[in-house]
Structure formats: C-alpha cells, structure tokens
Amino acid sequence: MRLFEARGFQQTTFSDIAREAGVSRGTVFNYFPYKEALLIEYFGRHLEELRVDLDRRRASIEDDPVDELFFLFDELARFVEGHRRLILPLSYELLNPDPERSRRAYLALPLGDLLREVLTRGRSTGAVRDDYSRERLARTLANVYFITTLQWAAYRQDRSIREELRKALALTLEGIVRPVRAVAAPA
C-alpha cells in the first residue's frame, strides 16, 4: 500500500511489490493474480477491523441501529480520506467489465455482511422495515457507499467525503419522495 500511495497504483509494478515484500514476483502472483486483488484484500481487512470496533462500541454504548449506520459510514469515510489514491482503482475493480471478477471483488469485501448485522439489529428493535430482504437493504446501502465514494474520488475531492457520505446515507434512509397524504375517496 505504501508503494501504491507513494508512486501511484498504475506506476507500481509487480516487481516493485515483490522487491518491497522480499519475495519473488511469482510468489506475489500466486496470492494476487492482479494488483487490484491487493486492494480488495487490504480493504477487506479494514472492514474486518471495523467489525471489531463496532462490536466494542456496542458493548459500551447502546446505539440505535441508525446511529450505527452513521458510525460505520463515518469510519469508512476516515479510511477513504487516508487512502485517496487507492479509491479509484478499488472502485474500478468493483465495476470491472468482467462480471466474475467484479462479483468476486464485491463478495470479498465484507461490507454487505457488516451492514446486514446492523439491519438485523434494526429489525429486532423495529427500526428497520421488514418488507424488503436484509440482503436487498444491505446491497442498497453498500451501493450508496461505493458510488458516493467513487464520485468523490473521481471529481469531488474538494468536498468532505464524510459529509458526502452522511448526506447520501440520510437521503437513502429518509427517502426522496415526501410521504403521500392519504386522500379520502369521494362518497
């Protein structure tokens, strides 16, 4: 990651990575068939650490599930801010034109699992709707995160990623359309 951050993702070669790790180039290829796989692994580890942080937080603070979602998005924003140069290549891997590679990348990142945990807690308290599957709700929230982050990394870095993610999450949770007022049928 240091090489990617210092030199740029595209400029860093497998030979550079192998030299830095003190292994052969072939060894790197055995574990990571393409450079983006390194990003997926790194981001996946961060998400696992975030799961531990969330468990610790739950043990000490009685958070409402909505507050947990904002906490998660805030922590994800902190990660993104610290790894600005890696966000575009990571995002592109998630949108890879090879559907199998894109799917593998998405499934390797435990964000959906983490979001489903929060949604499960939310359902048990009545805070989260139950007319859609937790899978669909988690995918929607993950998409909000990934697309907002991609847009920020591509052309909105002059804005706060934390604020962009908070606005996107709030809009997703509140909805776009105002509640429709029930109109009584004529007698």
C-alpha positions in Angstrom: 0.0 0.0 0.0 2.9 2.3 0.7 4.1 1.8 -2.9 0.7 2.5 -4.3 0.3 5.6 -2.2 3.8 6.9 -2.9 4.1 6.1 -6.6 0.6 5.7 -7.7 -1.3 2.5 -8.4 -0.7 2.3 -12.2 3.0 3.1 -11.8 3.7 0.4 -9.2 4.7 -2.9 -10.8 4.6 -6.5 -9.5 8.4 -6.4 -9.5 8.3 -3.4 -7.1 5.8 -5.1 -4.9 7.9 -8.3 -4.8 11.0 -6.4 -4.0 9.3 -4.5 -1.2 7.9 -7.7 0.3 11.2 -9.6 -0.1 9.7 -12.4 -2.2 9.7 -13.4 -5.9 7.4 -11.9 -8.4 5.9 -15.3 -9.0 5.0 -15.6 -5.3 3.1 -12.3 -5.4 1.2 -13.6 -8.5 0.3 -16.8 -6.6 -1.5 -14.9 -4.0 -2.7 -11.9 -6.0 -3.3 -12.5 -9.7 -3.7 -8.8 -10.4 -2.8 -5.6 -8.5 -6.5 -4.8 -7.7 -6.6 -8.1 -5.6 -4.2 -6.5 -3.2 -6.6 -3.5 -2.7 -9.5 -5.8 -2.2 -7.5 -7.8 0.5 -6.4 -4.6 2.2 -9.9 -3.0 2.2 -11.4 -6.3 3.4 -9.0 -6.4 6.4 -10.0 -2.9 7.2 -13.7 -3.9 7.2 -13.0 -6.8 9.5 -11.2 -4.4 11.9 -14.3 -2.1 11.6 -16.5 -5.1 12.6 -14.4 -5.5 15.8 -14.7 -1.7 16.5 -18.4 -1.9 16.1 -18.7 -4.9 18.5 -16.6 -2.9 21.0 -18.8 0.1 20.5 -22.0 -2.0 21.0 -20.6 -3.3 24.3 -20.0 0.2 25.7 -22.7 2.3 24.0 -26.4 1.5 23.5 -26.6 2.8 19.9 -29.7 2.9 17.9 -29.1 1.0 14.6 -29.4 4.2 12.6 -26.6 5.7 14.7 -24.6 2.6 14.0 -25.0 3.1 10.3 -23.8 6.7 10.6 -20.9 5.5 12.7 -20.0 2.9 10.0 -20.2 5.5 7.2 -18.1 7.9 9.3 -15.4 5.2 9.8 -15.5 4.3 6.2 -15.0 8.0 5.3 -12.0 8.1 7.5 -10.5 5.2 5.7 -11.2 6.8 2.3 -9.6 10.1 3.4 -6.5 8.2 4.4 -6.3 6.3 1.1 -7.4 8.8 -1.6 -5.1 7.5 -4.3 -6.4 3.9 -3.9 -10.1 4.6 -4.1 -10.4 4.9 -7.9 -8.6 1.6 -8.7 -10.6 -0.1 -5.9 -13.9 1.3 -7.3 -13.0 0.3 -10.8 -12.3 -3.3 -9.7 -15.8 -3.4 -8.2 -17.1 -2.2 -11.6 -14.8 -4.4 -13.6 -16.3 -5.3 -17.0 -15.5 -8.9 -16.3 -18.7 -9.8 -14.3 -17.0 -12.7 -12.4 -14.1 -10.5 -11.3 -16.4 -7.7 -10.2 -18.6 -10.2 -8.3 -15.5 -11.8 -6.6 -14.4 -8.3 -5.5 -17.8 -7.4 -4.1 -18.1 -10.7 -2.3 -14.5 -10.5 -0.9 -15.4 -7.2 0.8 -17.5 -7.9 4.0 -19.3 -4.6 3.8 -22.6 -6.3 3.0 -22.2 -8.7 5.9 -21.5 -5.8 8.3 -24.5 -3.8 7.0 -26.7 -6.9 7.4 -25.7 -7.2 11.0 -26.8 -3.7 11.7 -30.0 -4.2 9.8 -30.7 -7.4 11.8 -30.4 -5.4 15.0 -32.6 -2.7 13.5 -35.3 -5.2 12.6 -35.2 -6.6 16.2 -35.9 -3.1 17.6 -38.5 -2.3 14.9 -36.3 0.5 13.4 -35.8 -1.2 10.1 -38.6 -2.1 7.7 -39.3 -5.8 7.0 -41.0 -5.6 3.7 -37.6 -5.9 1.9 -35.0 -8.5 2.5 -32.0 -7.6 4.6 -29.9 -8.6 1.6 -31.6 -6.0 -0.6 -31.3 -3.3 2.0 -27.7 -4.1 2.7 -26.9 -4.0 -1.0 -28.6 -0.7 -1.4 -26.6 0.8 1.5 -23.4 -0.7 0.1 -24.1 0.8 -3.3 -24.7 4.2 -1.7 -21.3 3.9 -0.1 -19.4 2.7 -3.1 -21.0 5.0 -5.7 -20.7 8.1 -3.4 -17.1 7.2 -2.8 -16.4 6.7 -6.4 -17.9 10.0 -7.4 -16.0 11.8 -4.6 -12.7 10.2 -5.7 -13.2 10.9 -9.4 -14.3 14.6 -9.2 -15.4 15.8 -5.8 -12.3 15.7 -3.6 -12.8 19.4 -2.9 -15.7 18.3 -0.6 -15.6 16.4 2.6 -16.1 12.6 2.0 -17.6 12.3 5.5 -20.2 14.9 4.7 -20.9 13.5 1.2 -21.5 10.0 2.8 -23.6 11.4 5.6 -25.8 13.2 3.1 -26.1 10.2 0.9 -27.0 8.0 3.8 -29.5 10.4 5.2 -31.2 10.7 1.9 -31.3 7.0 1.5 -32.7 6.5 4.9 -35.3 9.3 4.6 -36.2 8.7 1.0 -36.6 11.1 -1.9 -40.3 11.4 -2.1 -42.3 13.2 0.6 -44.9 10.9 2.3 -48.1 10.9 0.2 -51.0 12.2 2.1 -54.0 9.8 2.2 -56.9 11.3 0.3 -60.3 10.1 1.2 -62.3 8.6 -1.7 -65.4 10.6 -2.6 -68.6 9.3 -1.0 
